[in-house]
């Protein structure tokens, strides 16, 4: 792995300090990547970057348009994908800043990497953390740690290969944006919304997930201490065509 990115909003200093302390205990060095702050985005800025919500998109649960925080989250991941390609990195690890590590993280992570090598898996995306939405996932043949993921949420932590980053960028997703944790499963063709999926092709990202997961959110929705910079942001203007 050539780089480990920690995505952090510069105003979230307490999260950065906490994560750096945990990572130091684990002996993991990271590059802090300044997140795009949704609270600082304006419609004019989105227009200048040619950011446009996918026609027909609405949040599956809240039936609303994208929020500025969700766009900031997507842009943060997108810029890392761009940096990976421009620097010709072959493998990277991305982490968000509100995580907790499973017990024996280092040894389990090393065991997972060893399995990837032994099985000679041609992977492009590998989840270390996710919210599993569809169960009965198949194990990778010969593996005791890797499964083939179905529709999943979260981008808390995942590994990405150079070819995977290229595939994610080639779709020009800023011009037809959906939430980034909807985009990843859509790109490995496991998204239930076929109308959205039909606007992206090919959807051939090669994805796997570690099982059991090695990283979890620090807090879950509803828990004391849970703060979301995406959910508390305002909603963008809807495309007039979506009202037709």
C-alpha positions as CSV (number, residue, x, y, z in Angstrom):
1,X,0.0,0.0,0.0
2,X,1.7,3.2,-1.2
3,X,-0.5,5.7,0.8
4,X,-3.0,5.7,3.6
5,X,-5.4,8.7,3.5
6,X,-7.2,10.0,6.5
7,X,-10.1,12.3,5.4
8,X,-10.7,15.0,7.9
9,X,-12.5,18.3,8.0
10,X,-10.1,21.0,9.2
11,X,-12.6,22.2,11.7
12,X,-13.0,18.8,13.2
13,X,-9.7,19.0,15.2
14,X,-10.9,16.7,18.0
15,X,-11.6,13.9,15.5
16,X,-8.2,14.4,13.9
17,X,-6.4,14.2,17.2
18,X,-8.3,11.1,18.3
19,X,-7.6,9.3,15.0
20,X,-4.0,10.2,15.0
21,X,-3.6,8.9,18.6
22,X,-5.3,5.6,17.7
23,X,-3.2,5.2,14.5
24,X,0.0,6.0,16.4
25,X,-0.9,3.2,18.8
26,X,-1.3,0.9,15.9
27,X,1.9,2.1,14.3
28,X,0.1,3.3,11.2
29,X,1.3,6.5,9.4
30,X,-1.3,8.4,7.3
31,X,-1.6,11.4,5.0
32,X,-4.2,13.8,6.3
33,X,-6.4,14.8,3.4
34,X,-8.4,17.9,4.0
35,X,-12.0,17.1,3.3
36,X,-14.2,19.3,1.2
37,X,-16.5,21.1,3.7
38,X,-20.1,21.0,2.6
39,X,-20.8,24.0,4.8
40,X,-18.5,26.1,2.6
41,X,-20.0,25.0,-0.8
42,X,-22.4,27.2,-2.7
43,X,-24.5,26.5,-5.8
44,X,-22.1,28.8,-7.8
45,X,-19.2,26.7,-6.7
46,X,-21.0,23.5,-7.8
47,X,-21.8,25.1,-11.1
48,X,-18.2,26.1,-11.7
49,X,-17.1,22.5,-11.0
50,X,-19.9,21.2,-13.2
51,X,-21.3,19.2,-10.3
52,X,-24.8,18.1,-11.1
53,X,-27.1,15.7,-9.3
54,X,-28.1,12.6,-11.3
55,X,-31.4,13.1,-13.0
56,X,-34.1,11.2,-11.0
57,X,-31.9,10.9,-7.8
58,X,-33.4,11.1,-4.4
59,X,-32.2,9.8,-1.1
60,X,-33.8,6.3,-0.7
61,X,-34.8,6.9,2.9
62,X,-35.6,10.6,3.1
63,X,-36.8,11.2,-0.4
64,X,-34.8,14.3,-0.8
65,X,-32.1,15.8,-3.1
66,X,-28.4,15.6,-2.2
67,X,-27.1,17.7,0.8
68,X,-24.1,19.9,0.5
69,X,-22.4,17.7,3.1
70,X,-22.9,14.6,0.9
71,X,-21.5,16.5,-2.1
72,X,-18.5,17.5,0.0
73,X,-18.0,13.9,1.0
74,X,-18.1,12.7,-2.6
75,X,-15.7,15.4,-3.7
76,X,-13.3,14.4,-0.9
77,X,-13.2,10.8,-2.1
78,X,-13.1,11.9,-5.8
79,X,-10.0,14.1,-5.2
80,X,-8.2,11.2,-3.6
81,X,-9.1,9.0,-6.6
82,X,-7.7,11.7,-8.8
83,X,-4.5,12.0,-6.8
84,X,-4.0,8.3,-6.8
85,X,-4.1,8.2,-10.6
86,X,-1.9,11.3,-11.1
87,X,0.7,9.9,-8.7
88,X,0.4,6.4,-10.3
89,X,-0.2,4.7,-6.9
90,X,-1.1,1.1,-7.4
91,X,-2.8,0.5,-4.0
92,X,-4.1,2.9,-1.4
93,X,-6.2,2.7,1.8
94,X,-8.8,5.4,2.6
95,X,-10.2,6.1,6.0
96,X,-12.7,8.6,7.3
97,X,-12.1,10.2,10.7
98,X,-14.9,8.8,12.9
99,X,-13.7,5.2,13.2
100,X,-12.9,2.5,15.7
101,X,-10.6,-0.4,15.0
102,X,-11.6,-4.0,15.7
103,X,-9.5,-6.0,18.2
104,X,-6.3,-7.3,16.7
105,X,-6.6,-5.0,13.7
106,X,-3.0,-5.2,12.6
107,X,-2.7,-9.0,12.6
108,X,-6.1,-9.5,11.0
109,X,-5.2,-6.9,8.4
110,X,-1.9,-8.6,7.6
111,X,-3.7,-11.9,7.4
112,X,-6.2,-10.5,4.9
113,X,-3.3,-9.0,2.8
114,X,-1.7,-12.4,2.8
115,X,-4.8,-14.1,1.6
116,X,-5.2,-11.6,-1.2
117,X,-1.6,-12.5,-2.3
118,X,-2.0,-16.3,-1.9
119,X,-5.3,-16.4,-3.8
120,X,-3.9,-14.0,-6.4
121,X,-7.1,-12.0,-6.4
122,X,-7.5,-9.3,-9.0
123,X,-9.3,-6.8,-6.8
124,X,-10.1,-3.1,-7.4
125,X,-12.2,-2.2,-4.3
126,X,-11.9,-3.9,-0.9
127,X,-14.2,-2.8,2.0
128,X,-12.7,-2.8,5.5
129,X,-15.9,-1.2,6.8
130,X,-19.4,-1.0,5.5
131,X,-23.1,-1.3,6.4
132,X,-24.3,-4.6,5.0
133,X,-27.7,-4.2,3.4
134,X,-28.1,-7.5,1.7
135,X,-27.1,-10.7,3.5
136,X,-26.3,-14.2,2.1
137,X,-23.1,-13.0,0.5
138,X,-20.8,-15.6,-1.0
139,X,-17.4,-16.4,0.3
140,X,-14.4,-16.1,-2.0
141,X,-13.4,-19.6,-3.0
142,X,-10.5,-20.8,-0.8
143,X,-10.8,-17.8,1.6
144,X,-11.7,-17.6,5.2
145,X,-11.7,-13.7,5.3
146,X,-13.1,-12.4,2.1
147,X,-16.6,-12.2,0.7
148,X,-18.2,-10.8,-2.5
149,X,-20.2,-7.8,-1.3
150,X,-23.7,-7.0,-2.3
151,X,-25.4,-3.7,-1.9
152,X,-23.7,-1.9,1.0
153,X,-23.5,1.6,2.6
154,X,-20.7,3.7,4.0
155,X,-17.3,4.7,2.8
156,X,-15.7,4.7,6.2
157,X,-12.7,2.6,5.1
158,X,-11.8,0.8,1.9
159,X,-8.8,-0.1,-0.2
160,X,-8.6,0.9,-3.9
161,X,-6.4,-0.2,-6.8
162,X,-5.2,2.1,-9.6
163,X,-7.5,0.4,-12.1
164,X,-10.4,0.8,-9.7
165,X,-9.8,4.6,-9.3
166,X,-9.6,4.9,-13.1
167,X,-13.0,3.1,-13.5
168,X,-14.6,5.4,-10.8
169,X,-13.3,8.5,-12.5
170,X,-14.0,7.5,-16.1
171,X,-17.8,7.7,-15.5
172,X,-17.5,11.5,-14.9
173,X,-19.6,11.1,-11.8
174,X,-19.6,14.8,-10.8
175,X,-21.9,15.4,-13.7
176,X,-24.4,12.8,-12.5
177,X,-23.7,12.7,-8.8
178,X,-25.3,10.4,-6.2
179,X,-24.1,9.8,-2.7
180,X,-20.7,8.3,-2.8
181,X,-21.7,5.2,-0.8
182,X,-24.5,4.6,-3.4
183,X,-21.9,5.1,-6.2
184,X,-19.5,2.4,-5.1
185,X,-22.0,-0.5,-5.1
186,X,-23.6,0.8,-8.3
187,X,-20.1,0.5,-9.9
188,X,-19.8,-3.1,-8.9
189,X,-23.3,-3.6,-10.3
190,X,-25.0,-4.4,-7.0
191,X,-27.3,-1.5,-6.8
192,X,-31.1,-2.2,-6.6
193,X,-32.1,1.0,-8.4
194,X,-31.8,0.0,-12.1
195,X,-32.8,3.5,-13.3
196,X,-29.8,5.0,-11.7
197,X,-27.5,2.1,-12.7
198,X,-28.5,2.4,-16.4
199,X,-26.9,5.9,-16.5
200,X,-23.5,4.4,-15.7
201,X,-21.7,1.9,-18.0
202,X,-19.7,-0.3,-17.7
203,X,-20.4,-1.2,-14.1
204,X,-17.5,-3.7,-13.7
205,X,-15.6,-2.6,-10.6
206,X,-14.1,-5.8,-9.0
207,X,-15.1,-5.6,-5.4
208,X,-14.5,-7.7,-2.3
209,X,-15.0,-7.2,1.5
210,X,-13.2,-8.5,4.5
211,X,-15.4,-10.5,6.8
212,X,-15.6,-10.0,9.7
213,X,-15.1,-6.2,9.2
214,X,-11.9,-4.7,10.6
215,X,-13.3,-1.2,11.1
216,X,-16.5,0.2,12.4
217,X,-17.9,3.7,12.9
218,X,-17.1,5.3,16.2
219,X,-20.8,6.0,16.8
220,X,-23.9,4.7,15.1
221,X,-26.9,6.8,14.3
222,X,-28.9,7.5,17.4
223,X,-26.0,6.8,19.8
224,X,-24.9,9.6,22.2
225,X,-22.0,11.4,20.6
226,X,-23.1,10.7,17.0
227,X,-22.5,13.7,14.8
228,X,-22.9,13.7,11.0
229,X,-21.5,16.5,8.9
230,X,-23.4,15.2,5.9
231,X,-26.8,14.8,7.5
232,X,-26.8,18.2,9.2
233,X,-26.0,20.2,6.0
234,X,-28.6,21.9,3.8
235,X,-30.1,20.4,0.7
236,X,-29.1,21.6,-2.8
237,X,-31.5,23.1,-5.3
238,X,-33.5,20.4,-7.2
239,X,-33.1,20.2,-10.9
240,X,-36.3,21.6,-12.5
241,X,-36.3,18.6,-14.9
242,X,-36.8,16.3,-11.9
243,X,-40.1,18.0,-11.2
244,X,-41.5,17.1,-14.6
